Amino acid sequence: MSDRVVAGTKPTVIELEAGEYWWCRCGRSKNQPYCDGSHSGTGIEPLKFELSEKKRVALCTCKATDKEPFCDGTHKGLC
């Protein structure tokens, strides 16, 4: 199993429509914070999450959050 890669040092803050999303857990996706399949062979799978209504969210890009896929501020301690 490969280690996660820090993809960013700030969350992606975005308003998302209700629906299903796949959050990149490995940090290798070129389409952060969403999965693009780059995890293949790493042993790290993306996280499926669903929103029941339109919502503004902060999605983690450091991949160290304890509240996947949402930012919990962990990135502040990585620098």
C-alpha distances in whole Angstrom, upper triangle without the diagonal:
4,7,9,12,16,18,21,23,25,25,26,29,30,33,31,33,33,30,26,24,20,18,16,13,11,14,14,17,20,22,21,21,20,17,18,16,14,10,11,8,5,5,7,11,14,17,20,23,27,30,33,35,35,34,33,29,27,24,21,20,18,15,16,19,20,21,19,20,23,24,25,26,23,23,26,24,22,25
4,7,9,13,15,18,20,22,22,24,27,28,31,30,32,32,29,26,23,19,17,14,11,8,11,11,14,17,19,18,18,18,16,17,15,12,9,10,8,5,7,7,11,14,16,20,23,26,29,33,34,34,32,31,28,25,22,19,17,16,13,14,18,19,21,18,19,22,22,23,24,20,20,23,22,19,22
4,6,10,12,15,17,19,20,21,25,26,29,28,31,31,29,26,22,19,16,13,10,7,9,10,14,17,19,17,17,18,16,17,16,13,11,13,12,8,9,8,12,14,16,20,22,25,28,32,33,33,30,29,25,23,19,16,14,12,10,11,14,16,18,16,17,19,19,20,20,17,16,20,18,15,18
4,7,9,12,14,16,16,18,21,23,26,25,27,28,26,23,19,16,13,10,7,5,6,8,11,14,16,13,13,14,13,15,14,12,10,13,12,9,10,8,11,11,13,17,19,23,25,29,30,29,27,25,22,19,16,13,11,9,7,8,12,14,16,13,14,16,16,17,17,14,14,17,16,13,16
4,6,9,11,14,14,16,20,22,25,24,27,28,26,24,20,17,14,10,9,6,5,6,10,12,14,12,12,14,13,14,14,11,11,14,14,11,13,11,13,13,15,19,20,24,26,29,30,29,27,25,21,18,15,12,9,8,7,9,13,16,17,15,15,16,16,17,17,14,12,16,15,12,14
4,6,7,10,11,13,17,19,23,23,26,27,26,24,20,17,14,11,10,8,6,8,11,12,14,11,11,14,14,16,16,14,13,17,18,15,16,14,15,15,16,19,20,23,25,29,29,27,25,23,19,16,13,10,7,5,6,8,11,14,16,14,14,15,13,15,14,11,9,12,12,9,11
4,7,9,10,11,15,17,20,20,23,25,24,22,18,16,12,10,10,9,5,7,8,9,10,7,8,11,12,13,15,12,13,16,18,15,17,14,16,14,16,18,19,22,23,27,27,25,23,21,18,14,12,9,5,6,7,10,13,16,17,14,13,14,13,15,15,13,11,14,15,12,13
4,6,7,9,12,15,19,20,23,25,24,23,19,17,14,12,12,12,8,11,11,11,12,9,9,13,14,16,18,16,16,20,22,19,21,18,18,17,17,20,20,23,23,27,27,24,22,19,16,13,11,8,5,5,8,11,12,16,16,15,14,13,11,14,12,12,8,11,13,10,11
4,7,10,12,16,19,21,24,26,26,25,21,20,16,15,14,15,12,14,15,15,15,12,12,16,18,20,21,20,20,23,25,22,23,20,21,19,19,22,22,24,24,28,27,25,22,19,16,12,11,9,7,6,9,10,12,15,16,15,15,13,11,12,10,9,6,8,10,8,8
4,7,9,12,16,18,21,23,24,23,19,19,15,15,15,16,13,16,16,16,15,12,11,15,17,20,22,21,21,25,26,24,25,21,22,19,19,21,20,22,22,25,24,22,19,15,13,9,9,7,6,7,11,12,11,15,15,14,13,11,9,11,9,10,7,8,11,11,11
4,6,9,13,14,18,20,20,19,16,16,12,13,13,15,13,15,15,15,14,10,9,12,15,18,20,20,20,24,26,23,24,20,20,17,16,18,16,18,18,21,20,18,15,12,9,6,5,5,5,8,10,11,10,14,12,12,10,8,6,9,9,10,8,11,14,13,14
4,6,10,11,15,17,18,17,14,14,11,12,14,16,13,15,14,14,11,8,7,10,14,16,19,19,20,23,26,23,24,21,20,16,16,17,15,17,16,19,18,16,13,10,8,5,5,7,7,10,12,14,13,16,14,13,11,9,9,12,12,14,12,14,17,16,18
4,7,10,13,16,17,17,15,16,13,15,17,19,17,19,17,17,14,12,10,13,16,19,22,22,23,26,29,27,27,23,22,19,18,18,16,16,15,18,16,13,11,7,6,4,6,9,10,13,15,17,15,17,15,14,12,10,9,12,13,15,14,16,19,19,20
4,6,10,13,14,15,13,15,13,15,18,20,18,20,18,17,14,12,11,12,16,18,21,22,23,26,29,27,28,24,23,19,17,17,15,15,13,16,14,10,8,6,6,7,8,11,13,16,17,19,17,19,17,16,13,11,12,15,16,19,17,19,23,22,23
4,7,10,12,14,13,15,15,18,20,23,21,23,20,20,16,15,13,14,18,20,23,24,25,28,31,30,30,26,24,20,18,17,14,13,11,13,10,7,5,4,6,9,10,14,16,19,20,22,20,21,18,17,14,13,14,17,19,21,21,22,26,26,27
4,7,8,10,9,12,13,16,19,21,20,22,19,19,15,14,12,12,16,18,21,23,23,26,29,28,28,24,22,18,16,14,12,10,8,10,8,6,5,6,7,10,11,14,16,20,20,22,20,21,18,16,13,13,15,18,20,22,22,24,27,27,28
4,6,9,10,14,15,18,21,24,23,24,21,22,18,17,15,15,17,19,22,24,25,27,31,30,29,26,23,19,17,15,12,10,7,8,6,4,7,9,11,14,14,18,20,23,23,25,23,24,20,18,16,16,18,21,24,26,25,28,31,30,32
4,7,9,13,15,19,21,24,24,25,22,23,20,19,17,16,18,20,22,25,25,27,30,30,29,26,22,19,16,13,11,7,5,5,4,5,8,11,12,15,15,19,21,24,23,25,23,23,19,18,15,16,19,22,24,26,27,29,31,31,34
4,7,10,13,16,19,22,22,23,20,21,18,18,16,14,15,17,19,22,22,24,27,27,26,23,19,16,14,10,8,6,5,7,8,8,10,13,13,16,15,18,20,23,22,24,22,22,19,17,15,16,19,22,25,26,27,29,32,31,33
4,7,10,13,16,19,19,20,18,19,16,16,14,11,12,15,16,19,19,21,24,23,22,19,16,13,10,7,6,4,7,9,11,12,13,15,14,16,14,17,18,21,19,22,20,20,17,15,13,15,18,21,24,25,25,28,30,29,32
4,6,10,12,15,16,17,14,16,12,12,10,8,9,12,13,16,16,18,21,20,20,17,13,10,8,6,5,6,8,12,13,13,13,14,12,14,11,14,15,18,16,19,17,18,16,12,10,12,16,19,21,22,22,25,27,26,28
4,7,9,12,13,14,11,13,11,10,9,6,6,9,10,12,12,14,17,16,16,13,10,6,5,4,6,9,11,15,16,16,16,16,14,14,11,12,13,16,14,17,16,17,15,11,9,12,15,18,21,21,20,24,25,24,27
4,6,9,10,11,10,12,10,8,6,5,6,9,11,12,11,14,17,15,15,12,9,6,5,6,7,10,13,16,17,17,16,15,12,12,8,9,9,12,10,13,12,14,12,9,6,10,12,15,17,17,17,20,22,20,23
4,6,6,8,7,10,9,7,6,5,4,8,9,9,8,12,14,12,13,9,8,5,7,9,11,14,16,20,21,20,19,18,15,14,10,9,8,10,8,12,12,14,14,10,8,11,13,16,17,17,16,20,21,19,21
4,6,8,9,12,12,10,9,9,8,11,11,10,8,12,13,11,10,7,7,5,7,10,12,16,18,22,23,23,21,20,17,15,11,9,9,9,6,9,10,12,12,8,8,11,12,15,16,15,14,18,19,17,20
4,6,8,11,12,10,10,10,9,11,10,8,6,10,11,8,9,6,7,7,10,13,16,19,22,25,27,26,24,23,20,17,14,12,10,10,7,10,12,14,15,12,12,15,15,17,18,16,15,19,19,16,19
4,6,9,10,8,8,9,9,10,11,9,8,12,13,11,13,10,11,10,12,15,17,20,22,26,26,25,23,22,18,16,12,10,7,8,7,10,12,15,16,13,12,14,14,17,17,15,13,17,17,15,17
4,6,9,8,10,10,8,9,9,6,7,10,12,10,12,10,11,11,14,16,19,22,24,28,28,27,25,24,21,19,15,13,10,11,10,14,16,19,19,16,15,17,18,20,20,19,17,20,21,18,19
4,5,6,7,7,6,5,7,5,7,10,13,12,14,12,12,10,13,15,17,19,21,25,26,24,23,22,19,17,14,13,10,12,12,15,17,20,19,16,14,17,17,21,21,20,18,22,23,20,21
4,6,8,8,8,7,9,8,11,13,16,15,18,16,15,14,16,18,19,21,23,26,27,25,24,22,20,18,15,15,12,14,14,18,19,22,22,19,17,19,19,22,22,22,19,22,24,21,22
4,6,6,7,6,10,10,12,15,18,17,19,16,15,13,14,15,16,18,19,23,23,21,20,19,17,16,13,13,11,14,14,18,19,22,20,17,15,16,17,21,21,21,19,22,24,22,23
3,5,7,8,11,11,12,16,18,17,18,15,14,12,13,14,15,17,18,22,22,20,18,17,14,12,9,9,7,10,11,14,15,18,17,14,12,13,14,17,17,17,15,19,20,18,20
4,7,9,12,12,13,16,19,17,18,15,13,10,11,12,12,15,16,19,19,18,16,14,12,10,7,7,6,10,9,13,13,16,14,11,9,10,11,15,16,16,14,18,19,18,19
4,7,9,10,11,14,17,16,17,14,12,8,9,10,11,13,15,18,19,17,16,16,13,13,9,10,10,13,12,15,15,18,16,12,10,12,14,18,19,19,18,21,23,21,23
4,6,7,8,11,14,13,14,11,9,6,9,10,12,14,17,20,21,20,20,19,17,16,12,13,12,14,12,16,17,19,17,14,12,15,16,20,21,21,20,23,24,22,24
4,6,8,10,13,13,15,13,11,9,12,13,15,17,20,23,24,23,22,22,20,19,16,16,14,17,15,19,20,22,21,17,15,18,20,23,24,24,22,26,27,25,26
4,5,6,10,10,12,11,9,9,12,13,16,19,22,25,26,25,25,25,22,22,18,18,16,18,16,19,21,22,22,18,17,20,22,25,26,25,24,27,28,25,27
4,5,8,9,11,10,10,10,13,15,18,21,24,27,28,28,27,26,23,22,18,17,15,16,15,18,20,22,22,18,17,20,21,24,25,23,22,26,26,23,25
4,6,5,7,6,7,8,11,14,17,20,23,27,28,28,27,26,23,22,18,17,15,15,13,16,18,20,20,16,16,19,20,23,24,22,21,25,25,22,24
4,6,7,8,8,10,14,16,19,22,26,29,31,30,30,29,27,25,21,20,18,19,17,20,22,23,23,20,19,23,24,26,28,26,25,29,28,26,28
4,6,8,10,12,16,18,22,25,28,32,34,33,33,32,29,28,24,22,20,20,18,20,22,24,24,21,21,24,26,28,29,26,26,29,29,26,28
4,5,8,11,14,17,21,24,27,31,32,32,31,30,27,25,21,19,18,17,14,17,19,20,21,18,19,22,23,24,25,23,22,26,25,22,25
4,6,10,13,16,19,23,26,29,31,32,30,30,27,25,21,20,18,18,15,16,18,19,20,17,18,21,22,24,25,23,23,27,26,23,26
4,7,10,13,16,20,23,26,28,28,27,26,23,21,18,16,15,15,11,13,15,16,17,14,14,17,19,20,22,20,20,23,23,21,24
4,7,9,13,16,20,23,25,25,24,24,21,20,16,15,15,16,12,15,15,16,16,12,13,16,18,20,22,21,21,25,25,23,26
4,7,10,13,16,20,22,22,21,21,18,17,13,13,13,14,11,14,14,15,14,10,10,13,16,18,20,19,19,23,24,22,25
4,6,10,13,16,19,19,18,18,15,15,12,12,13,15,11,14,13,13,12,8,7,11,14,16,19,18,19,22,23,22,25
4,7,10,13,16,17,16,17,15,16,13,14,15,17,15,17,16,16,13,10,9,12,16,18,21,21,22,25,26,25,28
4,7,10,12,13,13,14,12,13,11,13,15,18,15,17,15,15,12,9,8,10,14,16,19,20,21,24,26,25,28
4,7,9,11,11,13,12,14,13,15,18,21,18,20,18,18,14,12,11,12,16,18,21,23,23,26,28,28,31
4,5,7,8,10,10,13,13,16,19,21,20,22,19,19,15,14,12,12,16,18,21,23,24,26,28,29,31
4,7,9,12,13,16,16,20,22,25,24,25,22,22,18,17,15,16,19,21,24,26,27,29,32,32,34
4,6,10,12,15,16,20,22,25,24,26,23,23,19,18,17,16,19,21,24,26,27,29,32,32,34
4,7,10,13,15,18,21,24,24,25,22,23,19,18,16,15,18,20,23,25,25,27,30,31,32
4,6,10,12,15,18,21,21,22,19,20,17,16,14,12,15,17,19,22,22,24,27,27,29
4,7,10,13,16,19,19,21,18,19,16,15,13,11,12,15,16,19,19,21,24,24,26
4,6,10,12,15,15,17,14,15,12,12,10,7,9,11,13,16,16,18,21,21,23
4,6,9,12,13,14,11,13,11,11,8,6,6,9,10,12,12,14,17,17,19
4,7,9,10,11,10,12,10,8,6,5,5,9,11,12,12,14,17,16,18
4,6,6,8,7,10,9,7,6,5,4,8,9,9,8,12,14,13,15
4,5,8,9,12,12,10,9,9,8,11,11,10,8,12,14,12,14
4,6,7,11,12,11,10,11,9,10,10,8,6,10,10,8,11
4,6,9,10,8,8,10,9,10,11,9,9,12,13,11,14
4,7,9,8,10,10,9,9,9,6,7,11,10,9,13
4,5,6,7,7,6,6,7,6,8,11,11,11,15
4,6,8,8,8,7,9,8,11,14,13,14,18
4,6,5,7,6,10,10,12,15,16,16,20
3,5,7,9,12,11,13,16,17,17,20
4,7,9,12,12,13,16,18,17,20
4,6,9,11,12,14,16,16,19
4,6,7,8,11,13,13,16
4,6,8,10,11,13,15
4,5,6,8,10,12
4,5,6,7,10
4,5,5,8
4,6,7
4,6
4
